[in-house]
Amino acid sequence: MFEDFEKPKVGLWDMIQGYDVLLKEKEDWLQERSGLLQERSGWQQREAQLQQEIADLKAQLQMA
């Protein structure tokens, strides 16, 4: 009954190539994530700068 089905022809080379593709995808994902984390850090620094500017302006207004 099952004699007509062929066994999958996946060899070691196919598995190695698949592994290489997965490694490349992981590397791309890590680079993208790193870029997003750096961008987030930049925004956090900008937020801190703006908060300091607001605090300075409030201080100037209280002096006036």
CHARMM-style PDB file with segment names, atoms N, HN, CA, C and O in Angstrom:
ATOM      1  N   MET     1       0.801  -1.190   0.000  1.00  0.00      PROA
ATOM      2  CA  MET     1       0.000   0.000   0.000  1.00  0.00      PROA
ATOM      3  C   MET     1       0.853   1.267   0.000  1.00  0.00      PROA
ATOM      4  O   MET     1       0.555   2.203  -0.742  1.00  0.00      PROA
ATOM      5  N   PHE     2       1.920   1.318   0.825  1.00  0.00      PROA
ATOM      6  HN  PHE     2       2.163   0.557   1.428  1.00  0.00      PROA
ATOM      7  CA  PHE     2       2.750   2.516   0.909  1.00  0.00      PROA
ATOM      8  C   PHE     2       3.997   2.433   0.036  1.00  0.00      PROA
ATOM      9  O   PHE     2       4.852   3.316   0.099  1.00  0.00      PROA
ATOM     10  N   GLU     3       4.110   1.410  -0.757  1.00  0.00      PROA
ATOM     11  HN  GLU     3       3.415   0.692  -0.809  1.00  0.00      PROA
ATOM     12  CA  GLU     3       5.308   1.253  -1.574  1.00  0.00      PROA
ATOM     13  C   GLU     3       5.433   2.333  -2.639  1.00  0.00      PROA
ATOM     14  O   GLU     3       6.536   2.584  -3.125  1.00  0.00      PROA
ATOM     15  N   ASP     4       4.329   2.982  -3.017  1.00  0.00      PROA
ATOM     16  HN  ASP     4       3.433   2.779  -2.622  1.00  0.00      PROA
ATOM     17  CA  ASP     4       4.358   3.966  -4.087  1.00  0.00      PROA
ATOM     18  C   ASP     4       4.910   5.321  -3.622  1.00  0.00      PROA
ATOM     19  O   ASP     4       5.319   6.140  -4.444  1.00  0.00      PROA
ATOM     20  N   PHE     5       4.920   5.552  -2.318  1.00  0.00      PROA
ATOM     21  HN  PHE     5       4.587   4.886  -1.650  1.00  0.00      PROA
ATOM     22  CA  PHE     5       5.410   6.825  -1.813  1.00  0.00      PROA
ATOM     23  C   PHE     5       6.930   6.828  -1.769  1.00  0.00      PROA
ATOM     24  O   PHE     5       7.565   5.870  -1.327  1.00  0.00      PROA
ATOM     25  N   GLU     6       7.494   7.935  -2.241  1.00  0.00      PROA
ATOM     26  HN  GLU     6       6.978   8.713  -2.600  1.00  0.00      PROA
ATOM     27  CA  GLU     6       8.951   8.063  -2.190  1.00  0.00      PROA
ATOM     28  C   GLU     6       9.354   8.682  -0.858  1.00  0.00      PROA
ATOM     29  O   GLU     6       8.631   9.501  -0.291  1.00  0.00      PROA
ATOM     30  N   LYS     7      10.482   8.288  -0.386  1.00  0.00      PROA
ATOM     31  HN  LYS     7      11.069   7.623  -0.846  1.00  0.00      PROA
ATOM     32  CA  LYS     7      11.024   8.899   0.818  1.00  0.00      PROA
ATOM     33  C   LYS     7      11.538  10.297   0.448  1.00  0.00      PROA
ATOM     34  O   LYS     7      12.034  10.508  -0.659  1.00  0.00      PROA
ATOM     35  N   PRO     8      11.416  11.237   1.371  1.00  0.00      PROA
ATOM     36  CA  PRO     8      11.947  12.570   1.066  1.00  0.00      PROA
ATOM     37  C   PRO     8      13.442  12.492   0.813  1.00  0.00      PROA
ATOM     38  O   PRO     8      14.169  11.767   1.492  1.00  0.00      PROA
ATOM     39  N   LYS     9      13.878  13.242  -0.161  1.00  0.00      PROA
ATOM     40  HN  LYS     9      13.288  13.831  -0.712  1.00  0.00      PROA
ATOM     41  CA  LYS     9      15.297  13.221  -0.525  1.00  0.00      PROA
ATOM     42  C   LYS     9      15.985  14.438   0.088  1.00  0.00      PROA
ATOM     43  O   LYS     9      16.363  15.372  -0.619  1.00  0.00      PROA
ATOM     44  N   VAL    10      16.138  14.415   1.387  1.00  0.00      PROA
ATOM     45  HN  VAL    10      15.830  13.656   1.961  1.00  0.00      PROA
ATOM     46  CA  VAL    10      16.803  15.487   2.102  1.00  0.00      PROA
ATOM     47  C   VAL    10      18.125  14.937   2.602  1.00  0.00      PROA
ATOM     48  O   VAL    10      18.182  14.008   3.408  1.00  0.00      PROA
ATOM     49  N   GLY    11      19.165  15.534   2.101  1.00  0.00      PROA
ATOM     50  HN  GLY    11      19.119  16.289   1.447  1.00  0.00      PROA
ATOM     51  CA  GLY    11      20.482  15.085   2.509  1.00  0.00      PROA
ATOM     52  C   GLY    11      21.137  16.059   3.460  1.00  0.00      PROA
ATOM     53  O   GLY    11      20.575  17.095   3.814  1.00  0.00      PROA
ATOM     54  N   LEU    12      22.319  15.704   3.857  1.00  0.00      PROA
ATOM     55  HN  LEU    12      22.776  14.862   3.570  1.00  0.00      PROA
ATOM     56  CA  LEU    12      23.081  16.533   4.779  1.00  0.00      PROA
ATOM     57  C   LEU    12      23.323  17.920   4.191  1.00  0.00      PROA
ATOM     58  O   LEU    12      23.233  18.921   4.902  1.00  0.00      PROA
ATOM     59  N   TRP    13      23.627  17.981   2.907  1.00  0.00      PROA
ATOM     60  HN  TRP    13      23.700  17.167   2.330  1.00  0.00      PROA
ATOM     61  CA  TRP    13      23.884  19.269   2.265  1.00  0.00      PROA
ATOM     62  C   TRP    13      22.647  20.169   2.327  1.00  0.00      PROA
ATOM     63  O   TRP    13      22.770  21.370   2.567  1.00  0.00      PROA
ATOM     64  N   ASP    14      21.468  19.604   2.115  1.00  0.00      PROA
ATOM     65  HN  ASP    14      21.368  18.628   1.920  1.00  0.00      PROA
ATOM     66  CA  ASP    14      20.222  20.372   2.201  1.00  0.00      PROA
ATOM     67  C   ASP    14      20.022  20.919   3.613  1.00  0.00      PROA
ATOM     68  O   ASP    14      19.595  22.061   3.783  1.00  0.00      PROA
ATOM     69  N   MET    15      20.326  20.117   4.610  1.00  0.00      PROA
ATOM     70  HN  MET    15      20.673  19.190   4.472  1.00  0.00      PROA
ATOM     71  CA  MET    15      20.176  20.563   5.991  1.00  0.00      PROA
ATOM     72  C   MET    15      21.165  21.684   6.314  1.00  0.00      PROA
ATOM     73  O   MET    15      20.817  22.644   7.002  1.00  0.00      PROA
ATOM     74  N   ILE    16      22.391  21.560   5.819  1.00  0.00      PROA
ATOM     75  HN  ILE    16      22.673  20.780   5.260  1.00  0.00      PROA
ATOM     76  CA  ILE    16      23.403  22.598   6.043  1.00  0.00      PROA
ATOM     77  C   ILE    16      22.971  23.903   5.392  1.00  0.00      PROA
ATOM     78  O   ILE    16      23.106  24.969   5.992  1.00  0.00      PROA
ATOM     79  N   GLN    17      22.454  23.830   4.176  1.00  0.00      PROA
ATOM     80  HN  GLN    17      22.344  22.963   3.689  1.00  0.00      PROA
ATOM     81  CA  GLN    17      21.996  25.033   3.494  1.00  0.00      PROA
ATOM     82  C   GLN    17      20.821  25.666   4.247  1.00  0.00      PROA
ATOM     83  O   GLN    17      20.752  26.888   4.379  1.00  0.00      PROA
ATOM     84  N   GLY    18      19.913  24.848   4.732  1.00  0.00      PROA
ATOM     85  HN  GLY    18      19.968  23.855   4.625  1.00  0.00      PROA
ATOM     86  CA  GLY    18      18.796  25.356   5.521  1.00  0.00      PROA
ATOM     87  C   GLY    18      19.269  26.034   6.791  1.00  0.00      PROA
ATOM     88  O   GLY    18      18.738  27.071   7.190  1.00  0.00      PROA
ATOM     89  N   TYR    19      20.263  25.446   7.419  1.00  0.00      PROA
ATOM     90  HN  TYR    19      20.694  24.604   7.095  1.00  0.00      PROA
ATOM     91  CA  TYR    19      20.831  26.022   8.634  1.00  0.00      PROA
ATOM     92  C   TYR    19      21.483  27.368   8.331  1.00  0.00      PROA
ATOM     93  O   TYR    19      21.352  28.317   9.103  1.00  0.00      PROA
ATOM     94  N   ASP    20      22.192  27.444   7.195  1.00  0.00      PROA
ATOM     95  HN  ASP    20      22.299  26.673   6.568  1.00  0.00      PROA
ATOM     96  CA  ASP    20      22.823  28.700   6.790  1.00  0.00      PROA
ATOM     97  C   ASP    20      21.776  29.791   6.558  1.00  0.00      PROA
ATOM     98  O   ASP    20      21.991  30.946   6.927  1.00  0.00      PROA
ATOM     99  N   VAL    21      20.655  29.433   5.952  1.00  0.00      PROA
ATOM    100  HN  VAL    21      20.480  28.495   5.652  1.00  0.00      PROA
ATOM    101  CA  VAL    21      19.575  30.399   5.722  1.00  0.00      PROA
ATOM    102  C   VAL    21      19.033  30.892   7.060  1.00  0.00      PROA
ATOM    103  O   VAL    21      18.812  32.091   7.234  1.00  0.00      PROA
ATOM    104  N   LEU    22      18.818  29.989   7.997  1.00  0.00      PROA
ATOM    105  HN  LEU    22      18.997  29.016   7.857  1.00  0.00      PROA
ATOM    106  CA  LEU    22      18.325  30.383   9.322  1.00  0.00      PROA
ATOM    107  C   LEU    22      19.313  31.293  10.047  1.00  0.00      PROA
ATOM    108  O   LEU    22      18.905  32.251  10.702  1.00  0.00      PROA
ATOM    109  N   LEU    23      20.599  31.003   9.936  1.00  0.00      PROA
ATOM    110  HN  LEU    23      20.931  30.224   9.404  1.00  0.00      PROA
ATOM    111  CA  LEU    23      21.607  31.850  10.567  1.00  0.00      PROA
ATOM    112  C   LEU    23      21.595  33.251   9.975  1.00  0.00      PROA
ATOM    113  O   LEU    23      21.714  34.237  10.704  1.00  0.00      PROA
ATOM    114  N   LYS    24      21.452  33.344   8.661  1.00  0.00      PROA
ATOM    115  HN  LYS    24      21.355  32.544   8.069  1.00  0.00      PROA
ATOM    116  CA  LYS    24      21.403  34.647   7.992  1.00  0.00      PROA
ATOM    117  C   LYS    24      20.167  35.418   8.439  1.00  0.00      PROA
ATOM    118  O   LYS    24      20.257  36.616   8.708  1.00  0.00      PROA
ATOM    119  N   GLU    25      19.029  34.763   8.524  1.00  0.00      PROA
ATOM    120  HN  GLU    25      18.956  33.789   8.305  1.00  0.00      PROA
ATOM    121  CA  GLU    25      17.803  35.418   8.981  1.00  0.00      PROA
ATOM    122  C   GLU    25      17.966  35.913  10.417  1.00  0.00      PROA
ATOM    123  O   GLU    25      17.521  37.009  10.754  1.00  0.00      PROA
ATOM    124  N   LYS    26      18.602  35.104  11.257  1.00  0.00      PROA
ATOM    125  HN  LYS    26      18.964  34.213  10.982  1.00  0.00      PROA
ATOM    126  CA  LYS    26      18.829  35.502  12.652  1.00  0.00      PROA
ATOM    127  C   LYS    26      19.758  36.706  12.706  1.00  0.00      PROA
ATOM    128  O   LYS    26      19.518  37.643  13.467  1.00  0.00      PROA
ATOM    129  N   GLU    27      20.813  36.688  11.907  1.00  0.00      PROA
ATOM    130  HN  GLU    27      21.008  35.927  11.288  1.00  0.00      PROA
ATOM    131  CA  GLU    27      21.746  37.808  11.864  1.00  0.00      PROA
ATOM    132  C   GLU    27      21.038  39.090  11.418  1.00  0.00      PROA
ATOM    133  O   GLU    27      21.250  40.151  12.005  1.00  0.00      PROA
ATOM    134  N   ASP    28      20.207  38.996  10.394  1.00  0.00      PROA
ATOM    135  HN  ASP    28      20.035  38.134   9.918  1.00  0.00      PROA
ATOM    136  CA  ASP    28      19.445  40.156   9.917  1.00  0.00      PROA
ATOM    137  C   ASP    28      18.514  40.671  11.010  1.00  0.00      PROA
ATOM    138  O   ASP    28      18.411  41.878  11.228  1.00  0.00      PROA
ATOM    139  N   TRP    29      17.844  39.759  11.688  1.00  0.00      PROA
ATOM    140  HN  TRP    29      17.927  38.778  11.511  1.00  0.00      PROA
ATOM    141  CA  TRP    29      16.921  40.144  12.758  1.00  0.00      PROA
ATOM    142  C   TRP    29      17.670  40.847  13.890  1.00  0.00      PROA
ATOM    143  O   TRP    29      17.199  41.853  14.418  1.00  0.00      PROA
ATOM    144  N   LEU    30      18.834  40.317  14.260  1.00  0.00      PROA
ATOM    145  HN  LEU    30      19.218  39.499  13.831  1.00  0.00      PROA
ATOM    146  CA  LEU    30      19.620  40.913  15.337  1.00  0.00      PROA
ATOM    147  C   LEU    30      20.111  42.305  14.953  1.00  0.00      PROA
ATOM    148  O   LEU    30      20.130  43.209  15.788  1.00  0.00      PROA
ATOM    149  N   GLN    31      20.505  42.479  13.699  1.00  0.00      PROA
ATOM    150  HN  GLN    31      20.490  41.744  13.021  1.00  0.00      PROA
ATOM    151  CA  GLN    31      20.947  43.798  13.237  1.00  0.00      PROA
ATOM    152  C   GLN    31      19.789  44.790  13.266  1.00  0.00      PROA
ATOM    153  O   GLN    31      19.955  45.937  13.682  1.00  0.00      PROA
ATOM    154  N   GLU    32      18.627  44.346  12.825  1.00  0.00      PROA
ATOM    155  HN  GLU    32      18.492  43.415  12.487  1.00  0.00      PROA
ATOM    156  CA  GLU    32      17.450  45.210  12.841  1.00  0.00      PROA
ATOM    157  C   GLU    32      17.097  45.598  14.277  1.00  0.00      PROA
ATOM    158  O   GLU    32      16.817  46.761  14.568  1.00  0.00      PROA
ATOM    159  N   ARG    33      17.114  44.619  15.157  1.00  0.00      PROA
ATOM    160  HN  ARG    33      17.341  43.674  14.921  1.00  0.00      PROA
ATOM    161  CA  ARG    33      16.798  44.881  16.574  1.00  0.00      PROA
ATOM    162  C   ARG    33      17.814  45.840  17.175  1.00  0.00      PROA
ATOM    163  O   ARG    33      17.443  46.743  17.924  1.00  0.00      PROA
ATOM    164  N   SER    34      19.083  45.659  16.858  1.00  0.00      PROA
ATOM    165  HN  SER    34      19.385  44.926  16.249  1.00  0.00      PROA
ATOM    166  CA  SER    34      20.130  46.540  17.362  1.00  0.00      PROA
ATOM    167  C   SER    34      19.882  47.970  16.894  1.00  0.00      PROA
ATOM    168  O   SER    34      20.026  48.918  17.666  1.00  0.00      PROA
ATOM    169  N   GLY    35      19.511  48.119  15.633  1.00  0.00      PROA
ATOM    170  HN  GLY    35      19.393  47.349  15.005  1.00  0.00      PROA
ATOM    171  CA  GLY    35      19.210  49.441  15.107  1.00  0.00      PROA
ATOM    172  C   GLY    35      18.028  50.079  15.813  1.00  0.00      PROA
ATOM    173  O   GLY    35      18.044  51.274  16.108  1.00  0.00      PROA
ATOM    174  N   LEU    36      17.004  49.284  16.081  1.00  0.00      PROA
ATOM    175  HN  LEU    36      16.992  48.313  15.841  1.00  0.00      PROA
ATOM    176  CA  LEU    36      15.828  49.804  16.783  1.00  0.00      PROA
ATOM    177  C   LEU    36      16.169  50.208  18.208  1.00  0.00      PROA
ATOM    178  O   LEU    36      15.672  51.219  18.706  1.00  0.00      PROA
ATOM    179  N   LEU    37      17.020  49.420  18.870  1.00  0.00      PROA
ATOM    180  HN  LEU    37      17.424  48.599  18.465  1.00  0.00      PROA
ATOM    181  CA  LEU    37      17.419  49.752  20.237  1.00  0.00      PROA
ATOM    182  C   LEU    37      18.248  51.031  20.269  1.00  0.00      PROA
ATOM    183  O   LEU    37      18.110  51.838  21.189  1.00  0.00      PROA
ATOM    184  N   GLN    38      19.110  51.220  19.268  1.00  0.00      PROA
ATOM    185  HN  GLN    38      19.223  50.564  18.521  1.00  0.00      PROA
ATOM    186  CA  GLN    38      19.900  52.450  19.196  1.00  0.00      PROA
ATOM    187  C   GLN    38      18.997  53.650  18.934  1.00  0.00      PROA
ATOM    188  O   GLN    38      19.187  54.720  19.511  1.00  0.00      PROA
ATOM    189  N   GLU    39      18.019  53.461  18.063  1.00  0.00      PROA
ATOM    190  HN  GLU    39      17.864  52.591  17.595  1.00  0.00      PROA
ATOM    191  CA  GLU    39      17.062  54.533  17.773  1.00  0.00      PROA
ATOM    192  C   GLU    39      16.283  54.897  19.042  1.00  0.00      PROA
ATOM    193  O   GLU    39      16.088  56.073  19.349  1.00  0.00      PROA
ATOM    194  N   ARG    40      15.849  53.883  19.759  1.00  0.00      PROA
ATOM    195  HN  ARG    40      16.007  52.927  19.509  1.00  0.00      PROA
ATOM    196  CA  ARG    40      15.105  54.110  21.009  1.00  0.00      PROA
ATOM    197  C   ARG    40      15.966  54.870  22.009  1.00  0.00      PROA
ATOM    198  O   ARG    40      15.491  55.786  22.681  1.00  0.00      PROA
ATOM    199  N   SER    41      17.230  54.485  22.100  1.00  0.00      PROA
ATOM    200  HN  SER    41      17.616  53.742  21.554  1.00  0.00      PROA
ATOM    201  CA  SER    41      18.146  55.157  23.011  1.00  0.00      PROA
ATOM    202  C   SER    41      18.291  56.628  22.627  1.00  0.00      PROA
ATOM    203  O   SER    41      18.328  57.504  23.491  1.00  0.00      PROA
ATOM    204  N   GLY    42      18.373  56.886  21.334  1.00  0.00      PROA
ATOM    205  HN  GLY    42      18.343  56.174  20.632  1.00  0.00      PROA
ATOM    206  CA  GLY    42      18.461  58.263  20.867  1.00  0.00      PROA
ATOM    207  C   GLY    42      17.234  59.073  21.241  1.00  0.00      PROA
ATOM    208  O   GLY    42      17.338  60.227  21.657  1.00  0.00      PROA
ATOM    209  N   TRP    43      16.067  58.454  21.086  1.00  0.00      PROA
ATOM    210  HN  TRP    43      15.983  57.517  20.748  1.00  0.00      PROA
ATOM    211  CA  TRP    43      14.824  59.142  21.463  1.00  0.00      PROA
ATOM    212  C   TRP    43      14.769  59.393  22.964  1.00  0.00      PROA
ATOM    213  O   TRP    43      14.288  60.438  23.401  1.00  0.00      PROA
ATOM    214  N   GLN    44      15.254  58.454  23.746  1.00  0.00      PROA
ATOM    215  HN  GLN    44      15.645  57.605  23.391  1.00  0.00      PROA
ATOM    216  CA  GLN    44      15.260  58.639  25.205  1.00  0.00      PROA
ATOM    217  C   GLN    44      16.190  59.780  25.598  1.00  0.00      PROA
ATOM    218  O   GLN    44      15.879  60.565  26.494  1.00  0.00      PROA
ATOM    219  N   GLN    45      17.336  59.868  24.920  1.00  0.00      PROA
ATOM    220  HN  GLN    45      17.588  59.231  24.192  1.00  0.00      PROA
ATOM    221  CA  GLN    45      18.258  60.971  25.193  1.00  0.00      PROA
ATOM    222  C   GLN    45      17.622  62.306  24.811  1.00  0.00      PROA
ATOM    223  O   GLN    45      17.750  63.293  25.535  1.00  0.00      PROA
ATOM    224  N   ARG    46      16.941  62.325  23.678  1.00  0.00      PROA
ATOM    225  HN  ARG    46      16.837  61.523  23.090  1.00  0.00      PROA
ATOM    226  CA  ARG    46      16.272  63.552  23.236  1.00  0.00      PROA
ATOM    227  C   ARG    46      15.169  63.938  24.218  1.00  0.00      PROA
ATOM    228  O   ARG    46      14.992  65.119  24.517  1.00  0.00      PROA
ATOM    229  N   GLU    47      14.437  62.964  24.717  1.00  0.00      PROA
ATOM    230  HN  GLU    47      14.580  62.005  24.474  1.00  0.00      PROA
ATOM    231  CA  GLU    47      13.392  63.234  25.705  1.00  0.00      PROA
ATOM    232  C   GLU    47      13.999  63.857  26.962  1.00  0.00      PROA
ATOM    233  O   GLU    47      13.457  64.818  27.507  1.00  0.00      PROA
ATOM    234  N   ALA    48      15.117  63.310  27.416  1.00  0.00      PROA
ATOM    235  HN  ALA    48      15.558  62.529  26.973  1.00  0.00      PROA
ATOM    236  CA  ALA    48      15.775  63.843  28.608  1.00  0.00      PROA
ATOM    237  C   ALA    48      16.226  65.284  28.368  1.00  0.00      PROA
ATOM    238  O   ALA    48      16.104  66.132  29.253  1.00  0.00      PROA
ATOM    239  N   GLN    49      16.747  65.559  27.171  1.00  0.00      PROA
ATOM    240  HN  GLN    49      16.846  64.871  26.452  1.00  0.00      PROA
ATOM    241  CA  GLN    49      17.161  66.922  26.841  1.00  0.00      PROA
ATOM    242  C   GLN    49      15.971  67.876  26.872  1.00  0.00      PROA
ATOM    243  O   GLN    49      16.062  68.977  27.416  1.00  0.00      PROA
ATOM    244  N   LEU    50      14.866  67.452  26.292  1.00  0.00      PROA
ATOM    245  HN  LEU    50      14.791  66.558  25.850  1.00  0.00      PROA
ATOM    246  CA  LEU    50      13.677  68.294  26.264  1.00  0.00      PROA
ATOM    247  C   LEU    50      13.129  68.533  27.665  1.00  0.00      PROA
ATOM    248  O   LEU    50      12.688  69.638  27.981  1.00  0.00      PROA
ATOM    249  N   GLN    51      13.153  67.510  28.498  1.00  0.00      PROA
ATOM    250  HN  GLN    51      13.511  66.612  28.242  1.00  0.00      PROA
ATOM    251  CA  GLN    51      12.695  67.676  29.876  1.00  0.00      PROA
ATOM    252  C   GLN    51      13.582  68.676  30.621  1.00  0.00      PROA
ATOM    253  O   GLN    51      13.091  69.480  31.414  1.00  0.00      PROA
ATOM    254  N   GLN    52      14.867  68.621  30.363  1.00  0.00      PROA
ATOM    255  HN  GLN    52      15.265  67.968  29.718  1.00  0.00      PROA
ATOM    256  CA  GLN    52      15.786  69.576  30.998  1.00  0.00      PROA
ATOM    257  C   GLN    52      15.501  70.987  30.496  1.00  0.00      PROA
ATOM    258  O   GLN    52      15.485  71.933  31.282  1.00  0.00      PROA
ATOM    259  N   GLU    53      15.276  71.133  29.193  1.00  0.00      PROA
ATOM    260  HN  GLU    53      15.289  70.364  28.554  1.00  0.00      PROA
ATOM    261  CA  GLU    53      14.949  72.450  28.641  1.00  0.00      PROA
ATOM    262  C   GLU    53      13.659  72.992  29.252  1.00  0.00      PROA
ATOM    263  O   GLU    53      13.575  74.182  29.558  1.00  0.00      PROA
ATOM    264  N   ILE    54      12.668  72.146  29.430  1.00  0.00      PROA
ATOM    265  HN  ILE    54      12.736  71.180  29.181  1.00  0.00      PROA
ATOM    266  CA  ILE    54      11.401  72.566  30.052  1.00  0.00      PROA
ATOM    267  C   ILE    54      11.646  73.012  31.489  1.00  0.00      PROA
ATOM    268  O   ILE    54      11.129  74.043  31.921  1.00  0.00      PROA
ATOM    269  N   ALA    55      12.435  72.235  32.225  1.00  0.00      PROA
ATOM    270  HN  ALA    55      12.854  71.398  31.874  1.00  0.00      PROA
ATOM    271  CA  ALA    55      12.749  72.593  33.614  1.00  0.00      PROA
ATOM    272  C   ALA    55      13.480  73.934  33.660  1.00  0.00      PROA
ATOM    273  O   ALA    55      13.199  74.756  34.533  1.00  0.00      PROA
ATOM    274  N   ASP    56      14.411  74.169  32.735  1.00  0.00      PROA
ATOM    275  HN  ASP    56      14.639  73.502  32.026  1.00  0.00      PROA
ATOM    276  CA  ASP    56      15.143  75.439  32.688  1.00  0.00      PROA
ATOM    277  C   ASP    56      14.202  76.600  32.383  1.00  0.00      PROA
ATOM    278  O   ASP    56      14.308  77.665  32.991  1.00  0.00      PROA
ATOM    279  N   LEU    57      13.289  76.396  31.445  1.00  0.00      PROA
ATOM    280  HN  LEU    57      13.203  75.531  30.951  1.00  0.00      PROA
ATOM    281  CA  LEU    57      12.333  77.446  31.100  1.00  0.00      PROA
ATOM    282  C   LEU    57      11.402  77.757  32.274  1.00  0.00      PROA
ATOM    283  O   LEU    57      11.093  78.919  32.535  1.00  0.00      PROA
ATOM    284  N   LYS    58      10.958  76.714  32.979  1.00  0.00      PROA
ATOM    285  HN  LYS    58      11.210  75.770  32.767  1.00  0.00      PROA
ATOM    286  CA  LYS    58      10.109  76.927  34.159  1.00  0.00      PROA
ATOM    287  C   LYS    58      10.863  77.735  35.216  1.00  0.00      PROA
ATOM    288  O   LYS    58      10.301  78.630  35.848  1.00  0.00      PROA
ATOM    289  N   ALA    59      12.144  77.404  35.396  1.00  0.00      PROA
ATOM    290  HN  ALA    59      12.601  76.678  34.883  1.00  0.00      PROA
ATOM    291  CA  ALA    59      12.968  78.126  36.373  1.00  0.00      PROA
ATOM    292  C   ALA    59      13.107  79.585  35.972  1.00  0.00      PROA
ATOM    293  O   ALA    59      13.040  80.469  36.826  1.00  0.00      PROA
ATOM    294  N   GLN    60      13.300  79.848  34.689  1.00  0.00      PROA
ATOM    295  HN  GLN    60      13.354  79.130  33.995  1.00  0.00      PROA
ATOM    296  CA  GLN    60      13.411  81.232  34.208  1.00  0.00      PROA
ATOM    297  C   GLN    60      12.107  81.979  34.413  1.00  0.00      PROA
ATOM    298  O   GLN    60      12.121  83.152  34.785  1.00  0.00      PROA
ATOM    299  N   LEU    61      10.988  81.327  34.179  1.00  0.00      PROA
ATOM    300  HN  LEU    61      10.976  80.374  33.877  1.00  0.00      PROA
ATOM    301  CA  LEU    61       9.677  81.977  34.365  1.00  0.00      PROA
ATOM    302  C   LEU    61       9.426  82.319  35.831  1.00  0.00      PROA
ATOM    303  O   LEU    61       8.806  83.338  36.135  1.00  0.00      PROA
ATOM    304  N   GLN    62       9.898  81.480  36.725  1.00  0.00      PROA
ATOM    305  HN  GLN    62      10.402  80.652  36.478  1.00  0.00      PROA
ATOM    306  CA  GLN    62       9.702  81.738  38.159  1.00  0.00      PROA
ATOM    307  C   GLN    62      10.566  82.915  38.618  1.00  0.00      PROA
ATOM    308  O   GLN    62      10.199  83.628  39.552  1.00  0.00      PROA
ATOM    309  N   MET    63      11.697  83.117  37.971  1.00  0.00      PROA
ATOM    310  HN  MET    63      11.995  82.538  37.212  1.00  0.00      PROA
ATOM    311  CA  MET    63      12.572  84.232  38.323  1.00  0.00      PROA
ATOM    312  C   MET    63      11.979  85.562  37.854  1.00  0.00      PROA
ATOM    313  O   MET    63      12.238  86.609  38.449  1.00  0.00      PROA
ATOM    314  N   ALA    64      11.200  85.514  36.809  1.00  0.00      PROA
ATOM    315  HN  ALA    64      10.989  84.664  36.326  1.00  0.00      PROA
ATOM    316  CA  ALA    64      10.675  86.766  36.240  1.00  0.00      PROA
ATOM    317  C   ALA    64       9.541  87.349  37.025  1.00  0.00      PROA
ATOM    318  OT1 ALA    64       9.010  88.397  36.657  1.00  0.00      PROA
TER     319      ALA     64
END
